[in-house]
Amino acid sequence: MTKRIVDIINDESTGYKTKVSAWVRTFRNNQFIALSDGSTLRTLQAVVALDSVPEETLKRITTGAAIEVEGSIEESLGKGQRVELIVENLKIIGDADAEKYPLQPKRHSLEFLREIAHLRFRTNTFGAVFRIRHHVAYAIHKFFNDRGFYYLHSPIITGSDAEGAGEMFRVTTLDISDTPKAEGGEIDFSKDFFGKETNLTVSGQLEAELAALATVLEAATGHHIDRLMVYTDSKALAQLWHERREDPRLVHIRQLTSSFKRIRIRAIPRLHNQAANALAKQAATCKNMVT
């Protein structure tokens, strides 16, 4: 039976057979393979007995290669891990050219990882960041859900300028090299897909307010929006998630501040404990992993 690495690490038992499908993080001494399947920041050490695997197959076990190993989970005789997988069968699922695969076992700058966005989730840094994001989103959603709020997906494309807080990204199907013109010389957006000028929204407040006023009073809306704005600073955020609360029952600023206090007191500590515990456990044996 195929098991995730996180389940193997958390399982206190040993001496059982299992199968693991994962990517190679490191391979040393033609014997020890550090495997990662994305279920945890930690790796599982797979031990290949000498002369048990053909030389041609060993040459294909490179960083980034996808392999399937089958064997027995036993207590580790080495340092750095509690258990290891003693390999009985090994199969190469996908090769990774060692001369071309960019994520070698060393530190990489964020600028470099930005250029290989399709692979950056395999690094410790982005693995930790997106796990924390998961816990943040879950804690906030659970807080509002437990209090009768509804989760709303507001439109991403809009014809309104919302708050007018910044430049907006235009959405159009018109050929920008040959745009149709109206009599006054301006762009004729009536020929566009939506028949009017449209942009990516910078706020979902209007839809949230409408939904809050349409639902029963014991419920309100809490939702994420994708907010895109243009800034002069290239390092400033151009895209972010925004949690907004709309509640028609609030009649005094004290009610609002009290709500924020409850989020801070109840949701944030729980979030901190969950994220800290999860990352601490996962990072316990990350010494040889890609950063």
C-alpha positions as CSV (number, residue, x, y, z in Angstrom):
1,M,0.0,0.0,0.0
2,T,1.3,3.4,-0.9
3,K,1.7,5.8,2.1
4,R,2.5,9.5,2.3
5,I,5.9,10.4,3.9
6,V,4.1,12.4,6.6
7,D,2.0,9.4,7.6
8,I,5.1,7.2,7.8
9,I,7.0,9.7,10.0
10,N,4.1,10.2,12.3
11,D,3.4,6.4,12.6
12,E,5.1,5.0,15.7
13,S,5.1,1.5,14.4
14,T,7.9,-0.2,12.4
15,G,8.5,-3.5,10.6
16,Y,5.8,-3.1,8.0
17,K,5.9,-3.1,4.2
18,T,4.9,0.0,2.2
19,K,5.4,1.8,-1.1
20,V,6.4,5.5,-1.5
21,S,6.2,7.7,-4.6
22,A,8.3,10.8,-4.2
23,W,11.0,13.1,-5.6
24,V,14.7,12.7,-4.9
25,R,16.1,15.5,-2.8
26,T,19.6,14.1,-2.4
27,F,21.4,10.8,-3.2
28,R,24.7,10.1,-1.4
29,N,27.2,7.2,-1.4
30,N,25.1,5.4,-4.0
31,Q,23.0,4.2,-1.0
32,F,21.1,6.8,0.9
33,I,18.2,8.6,-0.9
34,A,16.4,11.6,0.8
35,L,12.8,11.5,-0.5
36,S,10.2,14.2,-0.5
37,D,6.5,13.9,-1.6
38,G,5.2,17.3,-0.6
39,S,3.2,16.0,2.3
40,T,5.7,17.4,4.8
41,L,8.8,19.5,4.9
42,R,10.7,16.5,6.3
43,T,12.3,13.9,4.1
44,L,12.3,10.1,4.3
45,Q,15.6,8.3,4.0
46,A,15.5,5.3,1.7
47,V,18.4,2.9,2.0
48,V,19.5,0.9,-1.1
49,A,21.6,-2.1,-0.4
50,L,24.9,-2.2,-2.2
51,D,24.8,-4.1,-5.5
52,S,21.0,-4.5,-5.2
53,V,20.2,-2.0,-7.9
54,P,21.7,-2.0,-11.5
55,E,24.4,0.7,-12.0
56,E,22.4,2.2,-14.9
57,T,19.4,2.8,-12.5
58,L,21.6,4.3,-9.8
59,K,22.9,6.9,-12.3
60,R,19.3,8.0,-12.9
61,I,18.7,8.7,-9.2
62,T,19.4,12.4,-9.3
63,T,18.0,15.4,-7.5
64,G,14.5,16.1,-8.8
65,A,14.0,12.6,-10.2
66,A,10.6,11.0,-9.5
67,I,10.9,7.4,-8.2
68,E,8.8,4.7,-6.6
69,V,10.3,2.6,-3.8
70,E,8.9,-0.4,-2.1
71,G,10.3,-1.9,1.1
72,S,10.2,-2.2,4.8
73,I,10.0,0.6,7.4
74,E,12.6,0.1,10.1
75,E,14.2,2.0,12.9
76,S,17.0,4.0,11.6
77,L,20.6,3.1,12.6
78,G,21.9,6.6,11.7
79,K,21.3,10.0,13.1
80,G,18.8,12.6,11.9
81,Q,15.7,10.3,11.4
82,R,13.7,7.9,13.6
83,V,12.8,5.5,10.8
84,E,14.0,4.7,7.3
85,L,12.8,2.7,4.3
86,I,14.9,-0.4,3.4
87,V,14.5,-0.6,-0.3
88,E,13.5,-3.9,-1.9
89,N,12.2,-2.6,-5.2
90,L,13.0,0.7,-6.9
91,K,11.5,2.1,-10.1
92,I,12.3,5.4,-11.9
93,I,9.1,7.3,-12.7
94,G,10.6,10.4,-14.2
95,D,14.2,11.5,-14.9
96,A,15.8,14.8,-14.0
97,D,18.8,15.9,-15.9
98,A,21.4,16.8,-13.3
99,E,22.9,19.3,-15.7
100,K,19.6,21.1,-16.3
101,Y,17.5,20.7,-13.1
102,P,17.8,24.0,-11.3
103,L,17.0,23.1,-7.7
104,Q,20.2,21.5,-6.6
105,P,20.8,20.9,-2.8
106,K,22.0,24.4,-1.9
107,R,20.6,27.8,-0.9
108,H,18.8,29.8,-3.7
109,S,17.8,33.4,-3.7
110,L,14.2,34.5,-3.9
111,E,15.0,36.3,-7.1
112,F,16.2,33.0,-8.6
113,L,13.2,31.1,-7.4
114,R,10.9,33.7,-8.9
115,E,12.3,32.7,-12.3
116,I,11.4,29.0,-11.7
117,A,8.0,29.5,-10.1
118,H,6.8,26.0,-11.3
119,L,9.4,24.4,-9.0
120,R,9.7,26.8,-6.0
121,F,7.0,24.9,-4.0
122,R,9.6,22.2,-3.6
123,T,11.8,24.4,-1.5
124,N,11.8,24.8,2.3
125,T,11.0,28.5,2.1
126,F,7.9,28.3,-0.1
127,G,6.8,25.1,1.5
128,A,6.8,26.8,4.9
129,V,5.2,30.0,3.5
130,F,2.2,28.3,1.9
131,R,1.7,26.0,4.9
132,I,1.4,29.1,7.1
133,R,-1.0,30.7,4.6
134,H,-3.1,27.6,4.8
135,H,-3.3,27.9,8.6
136,V,-4.1,31.6,8.4
137,A,-6.9,31.2,5.9
138,Y,-8.4,28.2,7.8
139,A,-8.3,29.9,11.2
140,I,-10.0,33.1,9.9
141,H,-12.6,31.2,7.9
142,K,-13.4,28.9,10.8
143,F,-13.7,31.9,13.1
144,F,-16.3,33.6,10.9
145,N,-18.1,30.3,9.9
146,D,-18.6,29.4,13.6
147,R,-20.3,32.8,14.0
148,G,-22.8,32.5,11.2
149,F,-20.9,34.3,8.4
150,Y,-21.2,33.2,4.8
151,Y,-18.2,32.9,2.5
152,L,-18.7,34.9,-0.7
153,H,-16.8,34.9,-4.0
154,S,-17.0,38.4,-5.3
155,P,-16.6,39.0,-9.1
156,I,-13.0,39.3,-10.2
157,I,-13.9,41.3,-13.4
158,T,-15.8,44.6,-12.8
159,G,-16.9,47.6,-14.7
160,S,-16.7,49.9,-11.6
161,D,-13.6,51.7,-10.1
162,A,-14.6,50.5,-6.6
163,E,-12.6,52.6,-4.1
164,G,-10.6,54.5,-6.7
165,A,-7.5,53.6,-4.6
166,G,-5.1,52.8,-7.5
167,E,-4.6,52.0,-11.1
168,M,-6.5,49.0,-12.4
169,F,-5.5,46.2,-14.8
170,R,-7.7,46.4,-17.9
171,V,-9.5,43.3,-19.2
172,T,-10.1,43.3,-22.9
173,T,-10.3,41.1,-26.0
174,L,-9.6,44.0,-28.3
175,D,-6.5,44.0,-30.5
176,I,-4.4,46.7,-28.8
177,S,-2.5,47.4,-32.0
178,D,-5.7,48.1,-33.8
179,T,-8.4,49.2,-31.4
180,P,-11.8,50.3,-32.7
181,K,-12.5,54.0,-32.3
182,A,-15.7,55.9,-31.5
183,E,-16.6,59.2,-33.2
184,G,-14.7,61.2,-30.7
185,G,-11.5,59.2,-31.2
186,E,-11.6,57.3,-27.9
187,I,-11.6,53.5,-27.8
188,D,-15.0,52.0,-28.6
189,F,-15.5,49.5,-25.8
190,S,-18.9,48.6,-27.1
191,K,-17.0,46.3,-29.5
192,D,-15.3,44.6,-26.6
193,F,-16.4,41.3,-25.1
194,F,-18.4,42.8,-22.2
195,G,-19.6,45.8,-24.3
196,K,-18.0,48.3,-21.9
197,E,-14.7,49.1,-20.2
198,T,-13.8,46.4,-17.7
199,N,-10.9,45.8,-15.2
200,L,-9.7,43.4,-12.6
201,T,-11.4,44.5,-9.3
202,V,-9.6,46.1,-6.5
203,S,-12.4,45.5,-4.0
204,G,-15.3,43.2,-3.2
205,Q,-16.9,45.5,-0.7
206,L,-19.9,46.4,-2.8
207,E,-20.9,42.7,-3.4
208,A,-20.2,41.9,0.3
209,E,-22.5,44.8,1.4
210,L,-25.3,43.6,-1.0
211,A,-25.0,40.0,0.2
212,A,-25.0,41.1,3.9
213,L,-28.2,43.1,3.4
214,A,-29.9,40.2,1.6
215,T,-29.2,37.4,4.1
216,V,-30.9,36.9,7.4
217,L,-29.7,39.2,10.1
218,E,-27.9,36.5,12.2
219,A,-25.5,36.0,9.2
220,A,-23.1,38.3,7.4
221,T,-20.4,37.9,4.8
222,G,-16.7,37.3,5.1
223,H,-14.8,36.7,1.9
224,H,-11.5,36.8,0.1
225,I,-10.9,39.0,-2.9
226,D,-8.0,39.1,-5.3
227,R,-6.8,42.7,-5.2
228,L,-4.5,43.9,-7.9
229,M,-3.1,47.4,-8.0
230,V,-0.2,49.1,-9.9
231,Y,2.5,50.7,-7.8
232,T,5.6,52.7,-8.8
233,D,7.7,50.5,-6.5
234,S,8.4,47.3,-8.3
235,K,8.8,45.4,-5.0
236,A,5.4,46.5,-3.7
237,L,2.6,44.0,-3.6
238,A,0.5,44.0,-6.7
239,Q,-1.7,41.1,-5.7
240,L,-3.1,40.1,-2.3
241,W,-5.9,38.3,-0.6
242,H,-8.3,40.4,1.4
243,E,-10.7,39.2,4.1
244,R,-13.6,41.6,4.5
245,R,-16.4,41.5,7.0
246,E,-19.8,43.1,6.4
247,D,-22.4,42.9,9.1
248,P,-25.7,44.9,9.0
249,R,-26.1,44.5,12.7
250,L,-23.2,46.7,13.7
251,V,-24.5,50.1,14.9
252,H,-21.5,51.2,17.0
253,I,-17.7,51.3,16.5
254,R,-17.3,49.4,19.8
255,Q,-19.0,46.4,18.3
256,L,-16.5,46.4,15.5
257,T,-13.5,46.7,17.7
258,S,-14.9,44.0,20.0
259,S,-15.1,41.7,17.0
260,F,-11.4,42.4,16.1
261,K,-10.4,41.6,19.6
262,R,-12.2,38.2,19.5
263,I,-10.3,37.4,16.3
264,R,-7.0,38.4,17.9
265,I,-7.7,36.6,21.2
266,R,-9.3,33.4,19.8
267,A,-8.3,32.8,16.2
268,I,-4.7,34.1,16.2
269,P,-3.4,32.0,19.2
270,R,-4.9,28.9,17.8
271,L,-3.4,29.7,14.4
272,H,0.0,30.3,16.0
273,N,-0.1,27.0,17.9
274,Q,-1.2,25.0,14.8
275,A,1.3,26.6,12.5
276,A,4.2,26.5,15.0
277,N,3.6,22.9,16.0
278,A,3.2,21.7,12.4
279,L,6.3,23.6,11.1
280,A,8.4,22.6,14.1
281,K,7.7,19.0,13.6
282,Q,8.3,19.2,9.9
283,A,11.5,21.2,10.1
284,A,13.1,18.9,12.7
285,T,15.1,17.1,10.1
286,C,15.4,19.6,7.3
287,K,19.2,20.1,7.4
288,N,20.0,18.7,4.0
289,M,17.0,20.1,2.2
290,V,16.8,22.8,-0.5
291,T,16.1,26.2,1.0
